[in-house]
Amino acid sequence: MTTASTATASKLDPELKATATVVVLGTIMAILDTTIVTVALDTLARSFHTSLATIQWVTTAYLLAIAIVIPLSGWAIDRYGARRAWIFSISLFVVGSALCACAWSAPSLIAFRVLQGIGGGMIMPIGQAVLARAAGPARMGRVMGIVGVPTVMGPVLGPVIGGLIVTTVSWRWIFLVNVPIGIAAIYAAWKVLPRGEGHHGKALDYVGLALLSPGLFAFVYGLSEVGQNNQTFTSPKVATLLVVGVVLIGVFCLRALTAKAPLLDLRLFKVRTFTISSICIFLLGGALYGALFLLPLYYQVVRGMSPLTAGLMMAPQGLGAAMVMRYSGTLADRRGAKAVVPIGMVIMLLASLIYTQLTPHTSLYLLAISLVFRGIGMGLAMMPMVAASYSELDHASVPAASTTTNILRQVGGSVATAVLAVVLQHEVEVQTGVKSFAFSDSTAKLPPEIAGQISAAFGTSFWWAAGATAIAIIPTLFLPSKGAIDAKRQATSMAATAVAVD
């Protein structure tokens, strides 16, 4: 194939652009809702006359529901087809959103958030599978760069949008805004997405589901309990949940390697590029959600900002990511993930080092500029990683791969948040000498001495986050180059041709 024909084949035709638009429209809702509620928790606690400890489950229940339902997405695509599965998941998300807006108590809101999360958990992996199939290997990085915008910007912009809604109208509109957007996404999907049917002969792996879903629930729930009521990883409740989760997930993994039709095809990890990309995705998920946990707390606790202002201070990261994400995919298609991802991770590391030196008077302009560069690094790294994970897989393996990578990103974020919560709490106690220091949403200004001590605790915590980012650079060095991928594809094509001739 000539250079001109290759360039033409790699362009995004109108049909593929329309498919990408539909996927982005759906995924942005589900990803925004992972963080959009965080700034409204205090308002919700007052509205329902309950404690913050109880109302925290509005966020935790949603994340747990997402983690549990993600494994079903690959089976749903194979069984019913991507178009039907996509429309069903968005419909469930819209119904859950409408019910959340009508909630009359904290328990009802938490229950409806579970329903919303069940729909939202399937949206992202199904959307990635749809795009991967439509784009093909030559355009994978470019199209993943498009869908990656909501992946990175959603968690960052969630607190900003939530703060604006809570401040100007009512908390119920946090959920109501999803209804018209969701209806538009359903209509667009009905018109645009291909109408291919699923393979109706594949049965659901009920045993695998009975092992993995409770295992993920126990593990993520255990992580979410760390820091609550002075609990640590060694507390009986947390330790029991984590051990049960690890055992169930371990048994699932052993079974999945031998089962004929497992819920997750762990044999994909025999593909070297998929394994390396999966490790990178797990670590990058931790880097994304870890910073989203630490920085808003610093802005509110140390700098005395309101939740809305703290949310606005996170916006530069999304801006930086949006600036480069589409181009990073194009660059990855042309030169390979190995030429792009390590650079992005190094930029992220250098930008993160600024936060290890936090004080009560650190320039807000410096922090904002650092966030822009951190977003640029993340934009260069994230979707080329995802695209690389698909680069050596066949068409039929894409749904299973999409499901696996989404679970890894979600769990990576949960692990990072839990670990950083423990580190931060410990460092605050060491610095201040105060046991069980209470982080509140209060905007009252701290005394200078206490503010300095807590700033130092945040700085130490960011050293942990920076260390994790540094570790994440190592596997990116083993991602495939463009030449290696092209050579493997050519060899595969020649082998297939030889078989056909024989």
C-alpha positions as CSV (number, residue, x, y, z in Angstrom):
1,M,0.0,0.0,0.0
2,T,1.4,3.4,-0.9
3,T,1.8,6.3,1.5
4,A,-1.1,8.2,-0.1
5,S,-3.4,5.3,0.1
6,T,-2.4,4.6,3.7
7,A,-3.1,8.2,4.6
8,T,-6.5,8.0,3.0
9,A,-7.3,4.8,4.8
10,S,-6.4,6.3,8.1
11,K,-8.7,9.4,7.7
12,L,-11.8,9.5,9.8
13,D,-14.7,9.2,7.3
14,P,-18.1,10.9,8.0
15,E,-19.6,7.6,9.2
16,L,-16.8,7.0,11.7
17,K,-17.0,10.6,12.9
18,A,-20.8,10.2,13.5
19,T,-20.2,6.9,15.4
20,A,-17.5,8.7,17.6
21,T,-19.9,11.6,18.3
22,V,-22.6,9.2,19.5
23,V,-20.1,7.3,21.8
24,V,-18.8,10.6,23.3
25,L,-22.3,11.9,23.9
26,G,-23.1,8.8,25.9
27,T,-19.9,8.4,27.8
28,I,-19.6,12.0,28.9
29,M,-22.7,11.5,31.1
30,A,-21.6,8.4,32.8
31,I,-18.1,9.7,33.5
32,L,-19.2,13.1,34.7
33,D,-21.5,11.4,37.3
34,T,-18.5,9.8,38.9
35,T,-17.5,13.1,40.5
36,I,-20.3,15.6,39.8
37,V,-22.1,14.7,43.1
38,T,-19.0,15.2,45.3
39,V,-19.5,19.0,45.8
40,A,-23.2,18.4,46.6
41,L,-22.8,15.9,49.4
42,D,-23.0,18.6,52.2
43,T,-26.2,20.0,50.6
44,L,-27.7,16.5,50.3
45,A,-26.9,15.7,53.9
46,R,-28.8,18.8,55.0
47,S,-31.7,18.2,52.6
48,F,-32.2,14.6,53.9
49,H,-31.2,15.4,57.5
50,T,-28.5,12.7,57.6
51,S,-24.8,12.5,58.3
52,L,-22.0,13.0,55.7
53,A,-20.9,9.5,56.5
54,T,-24.3,8.2,55.2
55,I,-24.6,10.5,52.3
56,Q,-21.1,9.5,51.1
57,W,-22.7,6.4,49.8
58,V,-24.3,8.4,47.0
59,T,-20.9,8.5,45.4
60,T,-19.6,5.1,46.7
61,A,-22.7,3.2,45.6
62,Y,-22.4,4.5,42.1
63,L,-18.7,3.6,41.8
64,L,-19.4,0.1,43.2
65,A,-22.3,-0.5,40.8
66,I,-20.0,0.5,37.9
67,A,-17.3,-1.9,39.0
68,I,-19.7,-4.8,39.4
69,V,-21.5,-4.4,36.0
70,I,-18.5,-3.7,33.7
71,P,-17.8,-7.5,33.3
72,L,-21.3,-7.9,31.7
73,S,-20.6,-5.5,28.9
74,G,-18.5,-7.9,26.8
75,W,-21.1,-10.7,27.1
76,A,-23.9,-8.2,26.3
77,I,-22.2,-7.2,23.1
78,D,-21.7,-10.8,22.0
79,R,-25.1,-11.8,23.0
80,Y,-27.3,-8.9,21.8
81,G,-25.1,-6.8,19.6
82,A,-23.3,-3.6,20.4
83,R,-26.1,-1.3,19.2
84,R,-28.8,-3.0,21.4
85,A,-26.5,-3.2,24.4
86,W,-25.5,0.5,24.0
87,I,-29.1,1.7,23.8
88,F,-30.2,-0.4,26.8
89,S,-27.3,0.8,29.0
90,I,-28.0,4.5,28.2
91,S,-31.8,3.9,28.7
92,L,-31.1,2.4,32.2
93,F,-28.8,5.3,33.0
94,V,-31.5,7.8,32.0
95,V,-34.2,6.1,34.1
96,G,-31.8,5.9,37.0
97,S,-31.0,9.6,36.6
98,A,-34.7,10.6,36.6
99,L,-35.4,8.5,39.7
100,C,-32.4,10.1,41.5
101,A,-33.9,13.5,40.8
102,C,-37.1,12.4,42.4
103,A,-35.5,10.8,45.5
104,W,-37.3,11.5,48.8
105,S,-34.7,10.2,51.2
106,A,-31.0,9.3,51.4
107,P,-31.7,5.5,51.1
108,S,-33.9,6.1,48.0
109,L,-31.2,8.2,46.4
110,I,-28.5,5.6,47.1
111,A,-30.7,2.9,45.7
112,F,-31.4,4.9,42.5
113,R,-27.7,5.7,42.2
114,V,-27.0,1.9,42.1
115,L,-29.5,1.6,39.2
116,Q,-27.9,4.6,37.5
117,G,-24.4,3.0,38.0
118,I,-25.5,-0.3,36.5
119,G,-26.4,1.5,33.2
120,G,-23.4,3.8,33.4
121,G,-20.9,1.0,34.0
122,M,-21.6,-0.6,30.6
123,I,-21.6,2.7,28.6
124,M,-17.8,3.2,28.4
125,P,-16.6,-0.3,27.6
126,I,-19.4,-0.8,25.0
127,G,-18.6,2.5,23.4
128,Q,-14.9,1.7,23.2
129,A,-15.7,-1.7,21.6
130,V,-18.0,0.0,19.0
131,L,-15.3,2.5,18.1
132,A,-12.5,-0.1,18.0
133,R,-14.5,-2.3,15.6
134,A,-15.5,0.7,13.4
135,A,-12.0,2.2,13.3
136,G,-9.8,-0.7,12.6
137,P,-6.1,-1.0,13.5
138,A,-4.9,1.9,11.3
139,R,-7.2,4.5,12.9
140,M,-7.4,3.1,16.4
141,G,-5.2,5.8,18.1
142,R,-6.9,8.7,16.4
143,V,-10.5,7.6,17.2
144,M,-9.6,6.6,20.8
145,G,-8.1,10.1,21.2
146,I,-11.6,11.5,20.5
147,V,-13.4,9.2,23.0
148,G,-10.6,9.9,25.5
149,V,-11.7,13.5,26.0
150,P,-14.6,12.6,28.2
151,T,-12.5,10.0,30.0
152,V,-10.0,12.6,31.2
153,M,-12.2,15.7,31.3
154,G,-15.3,14.1,32.9
155,P,-13.9,13.5,36.4
156,V,-12.2,16.9,36.3
157,L,-15.2,18.9,35.1
158,G,-17.7,17.0,37.3
159,P,-17.0,19.1,40.5
160,V,-17.1,22.3,38.4
161,I,-20.5,21.5,36.8
162,G,-21.9,20.1,40.0
163,G,-20.8,23.2,42.0
164,L,-22.5,25.5,39.4
165,I,-25.7,23.6,39.5
166,V,-25.9,23.4,43.3
167,T,-25.1,27.1,43.6
168,T,-27.5,28.4,41.0
169,V,-30.5,26.0,40.9
170,S,-31.1,22.7,42.9
171,W,-29.2,19.5,43.5
172,R,-31.9,17.6,41.6
173,W,-30.7,19.2,38.4
174,I,-27.4,17.3,38.8
175,F,-29.4,14.3,37.7
176,L,-32.1,15.9,35.6
177,V,-29.6,17.2,33.1
178,N,-28.8,13.7,32.1
179,V,-32.4,13.0,30.9
180,P,-32.4,15.2,27.7
181,I,-28.8,14.4,26.9
182,G,-29.5,10.7,27.3
183,I,-32.6,10.8,25.1
184,A,-30.6,12.6,22.4
185,A,-27.9,9.9,22.7
186,I,-30.4,7.1,22.4
187,Y,-32.0,8.7,19.3
188,A,-28.5,9.2,17.7
189,A,-27.5,5.7,18.5
190,W,-30.7,4.3,16.9
191,K,-29.9,6.3,13.7
192,V,-26.1,6.0,13.5
193,L,-24.8,2.8,15.1
194,P,-24.5,-0.3,12.9
195,R,-27.4,-2.8,13.2
196,G,-25.3,-6.0,13.5
197,E,-26.7,-8.6,15.8
198,G,-24.9,-10.5,18.5
199,H,-24.0,-14.2,18.7
200,H,-27.1,-15.6,20.4
201,G,-25.4,-18.9,21.1
202,K,-23.1,-17.6,23.8
203,A,-24.4,-18.1,27.3
204,L,-23.6,-15.9,30.3
205,D,-20.9,-17.3,32.6
206,Y,-23.0,-17.3,35.8
207,V,-20.4,-18.9,37.9
208,G,-17.8,-16.3,36.8
209,L,-20.3,-13.5,37.6
210,A,-21.0,-15.0,41.0
211,L,-17.3,-14.9,41.8
212,L,-16.1,-11.7,40.1
213,S,-18.9,-9.2,40.9
214,P,-19.0,-10.0,44.7
215,G,-15.2,-10.0,44.6
216,L,-15.0,-6.6,43.1
217,F,-17.7,-5.3,45.4
218,A,-16.0,-6.6,48.5
219,F,-12.6,-5.2,47.4
220,V,-13.8,-1.8,46.3
221,Y,-16.1,-1.5,49.3
222,G,-13.2,-2.4,51.6
223,L,-11.0,0.3,50.0
224,S,-13.8,2.9,50.3
225,E,-14.1,2.1,54.1
226,V,-10.4,3.0,54.7
227,G,-10.3,6.3,56.6
228,Q,-14.0,6.1,57.6
229,N,-14.4,6.1,61.4
230,N,-10.6,5.8,61.9
231,Q,-10.5,2.4,60.0
232,T,-7.2,1.3,58.4
233,F,-6.2,-1.6,56.2
234,T,-5.7,-3.7,59.3
235,S,-9.2,-3.0,60.8
236,P,-11.2,-6.2,61.1
237,K,-14.0,-5.0,58.7
238,V,-11.6,-3.6,56.1
239,A,-9.2,-6.6,56.2
240,T,-12.1,-9.1,56.0
241,L,-13.6,-7.3,52.9
242,L,-10.2,-7.1,51.2
243,V,-9.3,-10.7,51.9
244,V,-12.7,-11.9,50.7
245,G,-12.4,-9.8,47.6
246,V,-8.9,-11.0,46.7
247,V,-9.9,-14.6,47.3
248,L,-13.0,-14.4,45.1
249,I,-11.1,-12.5,42.3
250,G,-8.3,-15.1,42.6
251,V,-10.6,-18.1,42.2
252,F,-12.3,-16.3,39.3
253,C,-9.0,-15.8,37.6
254,L,-8.0,-19.5,38.0
255,R,-11.3,-20.6,36.6
256,A,-11.3,-18.1,33.7
257,L,-8.0,-19.5,32.4
258,T,-9.7,-23.0,31.9
259,A,-13.3,-22.2,31.2
260,K,-14.6,-22.5,27.7
261,A,-16.6,-19.2,27.7
262,P,-15.4,-17.2,30.7
263,L,-17.0,-13.8,31.7
264,L,-13.5,-12.2,31.1
265,D,-11.1,-13.8,28.7
266,L,-7.9,-13.7,30.7
267,R,-6.1,-15.5,28.0
268,L,-5.8,-12.1,26.3
269,F,-2.9,-11.5,28.7
270,K,-0.9,-14.0,26.7
271,V,-0.7,-11.1,24.2
272,R,2.4,-9.1,25.3
273,T,1.2,-5.7,24.1
274,F,-2.2,-6.1,25.8
275,T,-0.6,-7.1,29.1
276,I,1.8,-4.1,29.1
277,S,-1.0,-1.7,28.1
278,S,-3.2,-3.1,30.9
279,I,-0.6,-2.4,33.5
280,C,-0.2,1.1,32.2
281,I,-3.9,1.7,32.2
282,F,-4.2,0.5,35.8
283,L,-1.4,2.8,37.0
284,L,-2.7,5.8,35.0
285,G,-6.2,5.3,36.5
286,G,-4.6,5.6,39.9
287,A,-2.7,8.8,38.8
288,L,-5.9,10.4,37.5
289,Y,-8.2,9.7,40.5
290,G,-5.5,10.1,43.1
291,A,-4.8,13.7,42.2
292,L,-8.6,14.3,42.0
293,F,-8.8,13.2,45.6
294,L,-5.8,15.2,47.0
295,L,-6.0,18.6,45.2
296,P,-9.6,19.6,46.0
297,L,-9.0,18.7,49.6
298,Y,-5.9,20.9,49.7
299,Y,-7.8,23.8,48.1
300,Q,-10.7,23.5,50.6
301,V,-8.9,22.6,53.8
302,V,-5.7,24.7,53.5
303,R,-6.7,27.5,51.2
304,G,-10.3,27.8,52.5
305,M,-12.0,27.6,49.1
306,S,-15.6,26.7,48.6
307,P,-16.4,23.4,46.8
308,L,-17.3,25.4,43.6
309,T,-14.0,27.3,43.6
310,A,-12.0,24.2,44.3
311,G,-13.8,22.5,41.4
312,L,-12.9,25.4,39.1
313,M,-9.3,25.1,40.2
314,M,-9.2,21.6,38.7
315,A,-10.4,22.7,35.3
316,P,-6.9,23.5,33.9
317,Q,-6.1,19.7,33.9
318,G,-9.1,19.1,31.6
319,L,-8.0,22.0,29.4
320,G,-4.5,20.6,29.0
321,A,-5.8,17.1,28.2
322,A,-8.3,18.5,25.6
323,M,-5.5,20.4,23.9
324,V,-3.5,17.3,22.9
325,M,-5.8,14.3,23.2
326,R,-6.9,14.1,19.6
327,Y,-3.5,14.8,18.2
328,S,-1.9,12.2,20.5
329,G,-4.1,9.5,18.9
330,T,-3.0,10.7,15.4
331,L,0.6,10.7,16.5
332,A,0.3,7.2,18.0
333,D,-1.2,5.9,14.8
334,R,1.7,7.3,12.8
335,R,4.6,6.5,15.1
336,G,3.3,3.9,17.6
337,A,2.4,4.2,21.3
338,K,6.0,3.8,22.4
339,A,6.8,7.2,20.8
340,V,4.0,9.0,22.6
341,V,3.1,7.4,25.9
342,P,6.4,7.6,27.8
343,I,6.7,11.3,26.9
344,G,3.2,11.9,28.3
345,M,4.1,10.1,31.5
346,V,7.3,12.0,32.0
347,I,5.4,15.3,31.6
348,M,2.9,14.1,34.2
349,L,5.7,13.2,36.6
350,L,7.4,16.6,36.3
351,A,4.2,18.5,36.7
352,S,3.2,16.4,39.7
353,L,6.5,17.3,41.5
354,I,5.3,20.8,42.0
355,Y,2.7,19.5,44.4
356,T,5.3,17.9,46.6
357,Q,6.3,21.4,47.7
358,L,2.9,22.7,48.8
359,T,2.7,25.5,51.3
360,P,-0.3,27.6,52.5
361,H,0.9,30.3,50.1
362,T,1.9,28.4,47.0
363,S,1.0,30.5,43.9
364,L,-2.3,29.5,42.5
365,Y,-1.1,30.5,39.1
366,L,1.8,28.0,39.4
367,L,-0.6,25.3,40.5
368,A,-2.9,26.0,37.6
369,I,-0.1,26.0,35.1
370,S,1.2,22.7,36.5
371,L,-2.3,21.2,36.1
372,V,-2.3,22.3,32.5
373,F,0.9,20.4,31.9
374,R,-0.3,17.4,33.9
375,G,-3.4,17.3,31.7
376,I,-1.1,17.5,28.6
377,G,0.8,14.5,29.8
378,M,-2.3,12.6,30.6
379,G,-3.8,13.5,27.2
380,L,-0.6,12.2,25.5
381,A,-0.7,9.0,27.5
382,M,-4.2,7.7,28.1
383,M,-5.9,6.9,24.9
384,P,-2.7,5.7,23.0
385,M,-2.4,3.2,25.8
386,V,-6.0,2.0,25.2
387,A,-5.4,1.9,21.5
388,A,-2.2,-0.1,22.0
389,S,-4.1,-2.7,24.1
390,Y,-6.2,-3.5,21.0
391,S,-3.4,-3.3,18.4
392,E,-2.6,-7.0,18.3
393,L,-6.0,-8.4,19.0
394,D,-8.5,-9.8,16.5
395,H,-11.9,-8.3,15.8
396,A,-13.8,-10.8,18.1
397,S,-11.5,-10.1,21.1
398,V,-12.2,-6.3,21.3
399,P,-15.3,-6.4,23.6
400,A,-13.5,-8.6,26.1
401,A,-10.4,-6.4,26.0
402,S,-12.5,-3.2,26.4
403,T,-14.2,-4.7,29.5
404,T,-10.9,-5.7,31.1
405,T,-9.2,-2.3,30.6
406,N,-12.2,-0.4,32.0
407,I,-12.2,-2.6,35.1
408,L,-8.5,-2.0,35.6
409,R,-8.8,1.7,35.3
410,Q,-11.7,1.8,37.8
411,V,-9.9,-0.4,40.3
412,G,-6.6,1.5,39.8
413,G,-8.4,4.7,40.8
414,S,-10.0,3.1,43.8
415,V,-6.7,1.7,45.0
416,A,-4.9,5.0,44.6
417,T,-7.6,6.9,46.4
418,A,-7.7,4.5,49.3
419,V,-3.9,4.5,49.7
420,L,-3.5,8.2,49.5
421,A,-6.3,8.7,52.0
422,V,-4.4,6.6,54.5
423,V,-1.1,8.3,53.7
424,L,-2.7,11.8,54.1
425,Q,-4.4,11.0,57.3
426,H,-1.2,9.5,58.8
427,E,0.9,12.5,57.7
428,V,-1.6,15.0,59.1
429,E,-1.5,13.2,62.4
430,V,2.3,13.2,62.4
431,Q,2.6,16.9,61.4
432,T,-0.1,18.2,63.8
433,G,0.0,15.7,66.6
434,V,-3.8,15.5,66.4
435,K,-5.4,12.1,66.2
436,S,-8.3,11.6,63.8
437,F,-8.0,15.1,62.3
438,A,-11.4,15.9,60.7
439,F,-11.4,17.1,57.1
440,S,-14.5,19.1,56.7
441,D,-16.1,21.2,53.9
442,S,-15.8,24.3,56.0
443,T,-14.2,27.3,54.3
444,A,-13.0,28.7,57.7
445,K,-9.3,29.7,57.5
446,L,-6.9,27.6,59.4
447,P,-4.3,29.2,61.8
448,P,-1.0,29.8,60.0
449,E,0.9,27.1,61.9
450,I,-1.7,24.4,61.4
451,A,-2.1,25.4,57.7
452,G,1.7,25.0,57.3
453,Q,1.7,21.6,58.9
454,I,-1.2,20.3,56.8
455,S,0.4,21.6,53.7
456,A,3.5,19.6,54.5
457,A,1.2,16.5,54.9
458,F,-0.3,17.1,51.4
459,G,3.2,17.5,50.0
460,T,4.4,14.2,51.4
461,S,1.2,12.5,50.1
462,F,2.0,13.9,46.6
463,W,5.5,12.3,46.8
464,W,3.6,9.0,46.9
465,A,1.5,10.0,43.9
466,A,4.7,11.1,42.1
467,G,6.4,7.8,42.9
468,A,3.5,5.8,41.5
469,T,3.7,7.9,38.3
470,A,7.4,7.3,38.1
471,I,6.8,3.5,38.4
472,A,4.2,3.8,35.6
473,I,6.8,5.1,33.2
474,I,8.7,1.8,33.3
475,P,6.1,-0.5,31.5
476,T,5.5,2.3,28.8
477,L,9.0,1.7,27.6
478,F,8.0,-1.8,26.5
479,L,5.0,-0.7,24.4
480,P,5.3,-1.6,20.7
481,S,6.7,0.8,18.1
482,K,5.0,1.5,14.8
483,G,7.4,-0.7,12.9
484,A,6.9,-3.7,15.2
485,I,3.1,-3.4,14.9
486,D,3.3,-3.2,11.1
487,A,5.7,-6.1,10.9
488,K,3.4,-8.3,13.0
489,R,0.3,-7.3,11.0
490,Q,2.1,-8.1,7.7
491,A,3.3,-11.5,9.1
492,T,-0.3,-12.3,10.2
493,S,-1.7,-11.3,6.8
494,M,0.8,-13.4,5.0
495,A,0.1,-16.4,7.2
496,A,-3.7,-16.0,6.6
497,T,-3.1,-15.7,2.9
498,A,-0.9,-18.9,2.9
499,V,-3.7,-20.8,4.8
500,A,-6.3,-19.6,2.3
501,V,-4.1,-20.7,-0.7
502,D,-3.6,-24.1,0.8
